[in-house]
Amino acid sequence: MTAEPPTRTGVTITNPVLRGFHPDPSILRVGTDYYLATSTFQWYPGVAVYHSRDLVNWRLAARPLDRLSLLDMRGDADSGGIWAPCLSHDGEQFHLIYTDVKSWGISEAFKDSHNYLTTATSIEGPWSEPVPLNSSGFDASMFHDEDGRKWLLNMVWDHRPGRNAFAGIVLQEYSPAERRLVGPSEIIFTGTDIKVTEGPHVYRKDGWYYLLTAEGGTSWEHAVTLARSRSLHGPYEVHPQNPLLTAVDAPNLPIQKSGHASLVSTPDGQWLMAHLCGRPLTPQGECPLGRETALQALEWPEGEWPTLAQGGHHPAEHVQMPALPAHPWPAVPTYDDFAGPDLRPEWMTLRAPAQHLGVELLEGGGLRLHGRESLMSRHHVALVGRRLQSLHARLRTEVTFSPEDFQQMAGLCAYYDSRNWVYLRVSRDERAGRALNVTSCENGVYREHLAQDIGVGEGGPVFLEVVYDGPTFQFGYSMDGEVWHAVGEPFGAGLLSDEHCGGLSFTGTYLALTCQDISGRRAPADFHWAEYIEF
């Protein structure tokens, strides 16, 4: 007799549950705690792990890859670095599988992608030294079978002309005792007609092995495919109503790009899907906030195929979650005077730990950035940034900086990657002295937007801001923190988006404090505080 699905009562959430750049979610439950890991690409520390007890309220709980022995991305390509981590638990400890993509490109034949394992008994760490696994592809995950054996899955990249580059999902056993892969590797699934098969996760339920994959590529054609087999090794039959999730045929939905999913069940057997999504400014337009994380409810009767609780295969913006006890977390303060021993976890650096990039927290408060390489560098950039999570937001700061010449710059930046950014910088101009200008880089083309720099006098602090107002953003400055002046014209928010930046990129907009000294003298800039608010 088929068991009746559990009655679904609870609260309604609004997607995305993780706003701003939070792609490739890997979700799991340990007891009554839910954890969700997302990709961070070139941003450091690597992997963002969120924690919830009610599936509604999420807090940033850990950034596991926080030292060079675990992750050194200096030189990694833009939108390289950490792709699609997998967080799992075997009853004793957490296992984090991650990929460090050193090089890739739309027109490049090769992807140098190295897969590693690190473990910890607590989500806060400490995390073990990494175990190298393989480099045959990306989107690796670990499956812990009921018999105690552990298996690694990843997509296989085939660089040869005329072949399907996404050659299939490969399976190989992992030996914890030997700390390496053992036995033969075998391709167990080559995908469907949707193609671009990646992002594998395996779940065992009711005597079946369910293989969840992403297909269609991580844009408008993105989809979630499900297949199952009585054997982990296959053969796998595809869901008769595949794809399980996609928005490809509904371009006017507010939640788009839906794919790259993972599954989790509540203690009473209700199943949920976490997936990435995008919110374009216009139908199939630009997504300045990047790829975000959403949740969908599933109906999954015993022995049968799962379906979306709302029916069909379209992502819902409003979803009813199970009735778990409410567990809100303390709000993240909007104001940061940098008075702690470490940067607060919402702040990130590029490709390496802060201490290797000229970032210094001052005794008594304040952040000192010692000027390093230009914003176009992929090696050593003195920059501390945080995600833009709303298109109605503002970041303000106060900086003291005394540049000696035009090669020394500091200020406030809206940053996408090394080839795409807009920068309100303080520097030195031969006529104006210490002065402001708005500079930008658009797909590698550098511009200065004011015909003449704006002088701000010698010595003393300058207050800077960037304000997002829906589809546009604009910079401003003040000499006293009270009276503000706009600088230059507004920019379209879509300028810094996956769609505009190179045609296929994977990160969202960051708002950042930064300093450059391309003369090599490492001139310092002191940022006294920063305030991020949404309105």
Salt bridges, closest charged atoms under 4 A:
ASP24 OD1 - HIS260 ND1 3.50
ASP24 OD1 - ARG291 NH1 3.91
ASP33 OD1 - HIS51 NE2 2.68
ASP33 OD1 - ARG53 NE 2.62
ASP66 OD1 - ARG67 NH1 3.95
ASP72 OD2 - ARG74 NH2 2.88
ASP76 OD1 - LYS102 NZ 2.81
ASP78 OD1 - ARG351 NH2 2.80
ASP90 OD2 - HIS95 NE2 3.73
ASP90 OD2 - LYS150 NZ 2.93
ASP100 OD2 - LYS102 NZ 2.92
GLU124 OE2 - ARG59 NH2 3.73
GLU129 OE2 - ARG67 NH2 2.62
ASP145 OD1 - ARG204 NH1 2.91
GLU146 OE1 - ARG204 NH1 3.58
ASP158 OD2 - ARG160 NH2 2.83
GLU173 OE1 - ARG149 NH2 2.74
GLU178 OE1 - ARG180 NH2 2.78
GLU186 OE2 - HIS233 ND1 2.32
ASP206 OD2 - LYS205 NZ 2.63
GLU237 OE2 - ARG228 NE 3.83
ASP249 OD2 - HIS313 NE2 3.12
ASP249 OD1 - HIS314 NE2 2.86
GLU286 OE2 - HIS500 ND1 3.89
GLU292 OE2 - ARG279 NH2 2.74
GLU299 OE2 - ARG8 NE 3.77
GLU317 OE1 - HIS318 NE2 3.80
ASP336 OD2 - ARG344 NE 3.78
GLU346 OE2 - ARG344 NH2 2.63
GLU360 OE1 - HIS370 NE2 2.86
GLU373 OE2 - HIS380 ND1 3.85
GLU404 OE1 - ARG521 NH1 2.81
ASP405 OD2 - ARG521 NH2 2.45
GLU442 OE2 - HIS500 NE2 2.74
ASP453 OD2 - ARG425 NH1 3.33
GLU458 OE1 - ARG428 NH2 2.68
GLU465 OE1 - ARG396 NE 2.72
ASP469 OD1 - HIS392 ND1 3.83
ASP498 OD2 - ARG291 NE 3.99
GLU499 OE2 - LYS257 NZ 2.14
ASP526 OD1 - ARG368 NE 2.66
GLU531 OE1 - ARG394 NH2 3.42
GLU534 OE1 - ARG19 NH2 3.18
